[in-house]
């Protein structure tokens, strides 16, 4: 019954959320056809939430850790003002190539700068206190390191938005054996102890952590 209720709630939430742009729908469809992993993209509800947060926070400079095929980057770029800049990090050329094709199709693609390579190296090249918004959705064991860098490069009042903080509900097990779940559980506790931020965890999709730097 619990699983049925979850599906009912998710369907209701989806039906009462604004639709995606046609280009984002096309990207999700192609991602599934090529990779079989469209579930790795954040999807409609989380994508629209990112757009809302960017608009209400007057964000102009975004850093994304984990591009995949570009869905979340494009979603955020659509919400940025004309002078907005989004730097996105991806270490897979195959995924980056798909993303770049779609960035070129979008009138908002010019706002996006894709950096191919290790995310920590790219983050290390970004100036302190220079960014407004950070989205983290990449390799789970590195979440703690990405968070530390996010705090360094984010301005006071800036936002960190972190995906997959439930890791397929595996973090709720009494004994966690999955390595990604262990990393996520440790990350969640790290954020919970951090007094330089305000935070709220939300049960959206696979769990998100919404964090504001004081």
N, C-alpha and C positions, 0 to 999 in steps of 0.2 A: 504493500500500500504506500509506503514511504516513497519508493521510486516513482510510482504513478503520480503522487502529489507533486513531486519535484518536476516531473515533465509537464504537468498541468500548469504549474506556476511559471516555468520557463516559457511555455507557449503563450501564456497570458501577457507576461512581461514583453515578449517579442512583439506581440500584436499591438501593444500600446506604446511602442517606441517608434520614432520616426524611421523611415526607410533609408537604406544606403543609396549612394549614387550608383548609377548604372555601371560605371567603371569599376567600382569596388566589388560589385556583384560579379562582373566578368572575371576579375582577378581571383576571387574565391573559387569560381568554377574551374578556371584554368589551373589553379594551384592543386585542386583535387585531381584533375585529369592527369597532370604531370607527376605529382609527388604522392598522391593518395593521402596527403597529410594536411588537408585544409583545416582540420581541427587545431593545428598549431597556430593558425591565425586567430586573432582574438574574437572575431565574429561581430555581429551587428550591435548587440546591446552594449558590450564593452567598448566597441568602436565609437558609438554615439556618446557614451559617457566620457570618453577621452576628449571628443570634440567639445562637449559642453564645458568640461573643466578648463580647457584651453581658452575658450571664449570668455568665461566668467572671471578668469584670473588675469586676463589681458596679457597672456603669454605671447612673446615674440621670438624667443630662442629656446629650442627644444633639442635634447639629446636622447636618442633611442639606442638602447643596447639590445641588439637582436632584431635584424631586419626581416629575416626569413624571405618571403616573396614580396614583401612591401605593403601588405594590407594596412597595418597600423600606421606606418609612415605616411601613406597616402591619406588615410583618414585624418590624421593630425594636421597634415599640410592643408587639407581642405578647410580646416578651422582657423588656421593662422592668417593674420593680416597679410597684405601684399608684400610688406617688408619683412615678413617673418622668415626665419632660417631654421631648418631642421637638419641636424647631423645624425645619421644613422649608421650603426656599426654592424657588419656582417663578415663572418670568416669563410663562408661558402660561396665560391664564385658561381656555382650553378644556381643557387637561390638568388644571388645578387643580380645575375643576368636577367632573370624573370622580373625582378623588381625594377630594374632600370628600364626595361621595355615599357612597363606601365607608367613609370614616372614621366617618360617622354610623351605618353598619350594624354597626360593630364595637364590642364592649364595651371595646376598648382605644383607641378613637378619641378619647376625651376627653383622652388624654395628648398628642395631636398638635396643634401650633399651626402652621398653614400661613401663610406670609408671601408674598404675591403681589408680585412686583417684582424689581428687581435684587438678586442674592444678595450682592454686595459691600456694598450699602447695609445690608442686614439684618445681615450679619456685623459691620459697623462699629458697630452698636448694641449688640453683646453685650460684656459686661464681660470684662476680662482674666482668664485663669486660672479661668474659671467653668464650663467644660464638661468632660465625661468622655470623650466619643466624637464623632468627626467623620467623616461619610461623604461623599465627594466623587464625584459622577457627573453632571457637567453639561458646559457648553461647554468644549471642550478647550483653546483658547487662553488661557483664564483659570485653568487649573489652578495655575500658579505663584502667582498672586495669592491664590487660595483657600487654598493651602498656607500662605502667609505669615500670613494671617488665622487659620487653624486653629492655628498655633503660638502666636499671641497669646492666643486665647480658651481654649485647652486647658490644663488643669491638668497639673502634673508627673505623669508616669505614665499620662497619658491616651493614647488611641489615635486614629490617623487611618487610615481605610480608603479606598483609592482604587481606582476601577474603570477598566477599559479601558486599562491601561498597555501593552498590546501593540497597541492600535488596529488590530484585524483583521489582525494580523501584518505590517502595513505598516512598522512601525519596524525590521524586520529586513532591509529592503532596503539594498543598498550605497549607493544614491542615493535618498533619500526625497524624493518630489515632493508627496505628499499633505499639505495644510496642517495638518490635525488630527494626522497622524502626526508632523510636524515639531514641533508644540507638545508632544505627548506625549513624544517623545524628549528634548526640552529639559527638560521637567519631571522625567523620570526621572533625568537627570544632576544636576539641581538638588537633588533629594532625596538622591541618592547622595553628594553633596559636603557635605551638611548634618550638622554634628557635634553638633547639639542633639538629635538623634533616634537611635534604633535602628531598623533597618528590615530587612525580608525581602520579596523579591518572589516571588510564587507564580504558577504556571502554571495557575490556575483560570480556566475560561471564556476571556475576552478579556484575561486577566492582571490581577492585583490587587497593590497595594502595601500591605503591612501595616506601619505605622509607629508607634513609641511615643516620645512626648516624654520626654526624660530628666528 
